[in-house]
Structures are given as C-alpha cells and as structure tokens.
Amino acid sequence: MRNLYFLLTKELRSYINSPVALVVITIFTIITGYYFYNIFANFSTLSFQAQSNPMAAKQYGALNVTEFVVRPFFSIVGLVMLIMLPMLTMRSFAEEKKSGTMELLLTYPLTDAEAIIGKFLGCMGIFVVMLTLTFPCLALVGYFGQPEWGVIGAGYVGLLLMGSAFISLGIFMSSLTENQIIAAALSFASLIILYMSGLSAAFAGENVGKVLEYISIINHLETFAKGVIDTSDVNYYILFTALFLFLSMRSLESKRWRG
Amino acid sequence: MIEVERLTKTYGDARGIDDITFSVGKGEILGFLGPNGAGKTTTMRILTCFMSASSGSAKVAGYDIFEDSLKVRSKIGYLPETVPLYTDMQVPVYLKFVAGLKDVPWKKINHKVAEVMEQVGLTHMAHKFIGELSKGYRQRVGLAQALVNDPEVLILDEPTIGLDPKQIVEIRSLIKGLGGGRTIMLSSHILPEVSMLCERVIIIDEGKIKAMDTPDNLMSRLHAAGRVQARIDGPKEKVLKALREIGGAKKVDVVSDSGATSMYVVEFADGKAGAHLIPRAVTSGGWDLHELTPMRLSLEDIFIRIVTEEEIKQ
C-alpha cells in the first residue's frame, strides 16, 4: 500500500508536469462538449417543432431527453476514449524504458505488481478527471429537462469500467516496447479490432457470432447506457482489465529473464 | 556482504558473463575493471535484481538475490551507468519518492532527504528540476538516490564516466568518503581511479574473471614489465643502438621526432627494471638527456598482457 501511494503520487505528478495529460484532457473535453452541443441543440429544435406542429411530433415518437441526448452522448464519450486513452497510456512503461529510469525503478524494493498497479491507478486518476469534466454537459440537461439520473449513473459506471479496460490494454502494449508511438499504434489497433468484432458477428456462424459479440468491447457499454448494470458486462470489463494487468506483469518478468 | 557463485548470464546465444565467482567482505571497496562489453554492467544488474541470472547464485547483504529479491533491494543502493532520472521532478521531490519506495520510515523521509542532499552537496539545488541540472549534479542526484536508504551495499556502475576532470575529482572524493562500514562495488575502465579508491580489484574480460588482487600487487606485477620514455638529443641511429645494448632492454622504438630531440620508448623484459641505466648510456655517447619518464601502463596494455598471459602468471 505504501509503495502504491508513492508510485501513484509520482505518476500523477509527472502527468501534471508533462503537457501530455493537459492536451489529452483538453481535446477530450472539447470533442465531447462539441458533440453534446450538437445533439442537445438538435433535441431542443425537435422539441420546438413538436410543440408547434403536433403532426410532426408523431413522426419523432416520444421525445425523451434520455433517449435523444444522454444515451448517444455516452456512446460518443466511449468512442473518444478509444482515441484518447492510448495517448495517455502509451508513455507509461515505454518512456521509462527509453529513458532508462526503469532500471532504477525495478531495483527499488517493490513488486512488479505494485509497479503496474501504480501505473494503472495513475492513468485512472487522469481518466477520472476527464470523465468528471463531461459531467457539466449532463448537469445542463438536468437543468433544462428531466433526464433519468439512474441511467446517467449507470452510464458513468459503464464508462469507468470500459476506461479501465482500455487503460490496462494500453499499459500492456506500453510494456512491450520502448517506443511510445508503437505502444499507441498497438493499442489503437487492438481496441479498434475489438470494437469492430461485433460487426462480423452478424455473418459469422451462430456460436462464433455469439463469442464475437461478447468480445466486442463497446457492445457492453450499450447496456449501461440503457441504465442496466448487468453482471455479465461488469464481469467482462473487470476480467478484461485483470487479464491485461496480468499480462503486463508477465511482460515485465520476461524482460528480467531476457535481460 | 556480496557472495557470487558460478554466476552465468546468456543473452540468446551470446554470453554476458560466464561462470563468475567472487566475494566482497563487509566494508570493503571493490573495483570492477574491464573494457566495454566485458560484463561489468551485466554482473551489477544481476546483483541489483534488475535481471535474473541464467545460472549460478549470489547473496547480497545475506539474502539470496533470487529468493529474497525484495529484501536485497531494500539493502542496496545502485547507481546505473547512464544515471537515469525523472527529469520532470524537482530534486527533493524525487528523493522523497525514492526514500518512500526504499522503505525509509514515514517520519524520517524529510530528514533523510535533507541529510543526503547535504552529504552529496545538492542543498543549493533544491528548487531545481532534475532536467535543468548539469551532468555533474545529476551524478550527485544519482548518488543521493542510492544513499537515501542508508544501504549496506553500494553498487556504482562507472560513477565518473562522462564528467569533466574537476567533477571527477569531486565525485571520487565523495565516494571515498562514503566508505566506513559500507561495502562498495564500483566499476570503471580507468585504472588510476580504481587504484585510488579500491582495496581490491577484479579484472573481467569477455565475461570471465581474468585477475583478482589488490591494486598495488596488480601494478607491481605489471611494473615489472616497465616501459620508460626518454627524450634524447643525438643522432637517431646511434642512440637507438646504444639503448638496445642496455641490459634487459627488450624493445626500443622512436615514437616522435621534433627537430633535434627524439622521443624513445624503451621496454624492459620481465623483472628487469633498467631505467637507471639510460642516463649513463646517453652521457657516455656524448648526447643530452632532456626527459626521462616511467610510463604508466594503460588499462589496454594490462588487458593485452592479462588476456594473452604473456607477462603474468596467475
């Protein structure tokens, strides 16, 4: 625990001191905020039209702010995370390897697991800041309308779990190489393939299709965005995170043996 | 304090170190001497638990490096060759981080950090980021991070490499002051440095230990095969002939010509120091002797000798 405290404060400090975290957080907030502006403005136009023209209203069905704004907002936040989080995780081990600080870090009395969890928690810290900065958008929805807060809560739980999966995968990729660009490229590639695997589920065989659908990393977010916290989805993200943290540990260990 | 037994490390097919056995007693300062790629860094990385050995065992501060790696790591201080530091941290912040990881009790961390900063002469750099420091000061930060947990064993990989002469002197005197009960193992490829700091020297080449002795013994064994440099004013051919006739002279060469005087190098055979015979030979020829210097053997010479076992019999 003690080691984790020191590792975590060091990680957060170096994120704050380097412009990377600032840039990532800013871009993330701008993109999600811009998208929110568009869907929220669109929703209010639709509402006005529906008010003045009952015939048109039928066309849209029930105008529900949760359906029209909150849910799409969560899927876009998930998509932007897929782009931004690898930029946050790419440096974690790659930078330490490149600059050689890894040599000192691994000769301090801390276990490999602590070193990895320290990195993981550091990234999670920055990620939580990113997520918190999206909340004003939803607070605005709450100010002007009546969204379902349960759905918003479930959505955030889902995003947090999905983010931890992205981060653990990014950290693993970063532990494989000392080149940050390669680490980021590997993370993007594997996240995008995991994202798309749901698409091929439609024409794969029945059983394979089910597997592909379950593997697809973003499918699980949809249930959260509907306000459902399903243990199967929670397990998916937790197992995913645990698997990649474990693989990172193996990766560090193999480095010790290979020299 | 350090006991190494039959340690071997292979990288794929290449051998990093091959069957190395040695031990270092408590409070001893051991020099690890060798050319680049000899296996110095590999040995140190294994002893500091950064890498695992392929075979063999080692104990540091009483703990096995493989079985009790965490305990070993809390007892040592390590300064890697390139002194990798987090450039985006301020000096005391960095040292507090290291002290925290190295199990310094909470309450003592601030005190301990101030103490090592004082010890290595960093106190006036407290507000600076490590990235802003010069190479010499970074070396001090490296030493400070190694010392912050009061280690029983200090492992320093080429502590003076890349420093200017003034900094080298400062760092050497710092290291010298660190002894006193502490076991120090330092690597270098500069012979005078090692002979100045260390009580015992291990010479390693191509992953194997080639010689292990006190610096004095090593030097005297090598001085037996001494070389002398002489600047003589006289006709070259005649001087060469006269020098060759000195008893024990094995090889005479002209190394440089500058107008009237020429520089000669006379190499004496094993066990026959004959430098005192040169002035007589010169004056009896009627020439002038401008300079007579015994040549310090460079590490390269020692290596060639030790590796080929031409002059030294173990």
Interface residues (C-beta under 8 A of the other chain):
Chain A: R2 N3 Y5 F6 L7 T9 K10 R13 S14 N17 S18 S99 G100 T101 M102 E103 L104 L106 T107 Y108 P109 L110 T111 R256 W257 R258 G259
Chain B: K9 Y11 G16 T42 R45 T48 C49 F50 M51 S52 L70 K71 R73 S74 I76 Y78 P80 T82 P84 L85 Y86 T87 D88 M89 V93 F97 V98 G100 L101 K102 D103 Q145
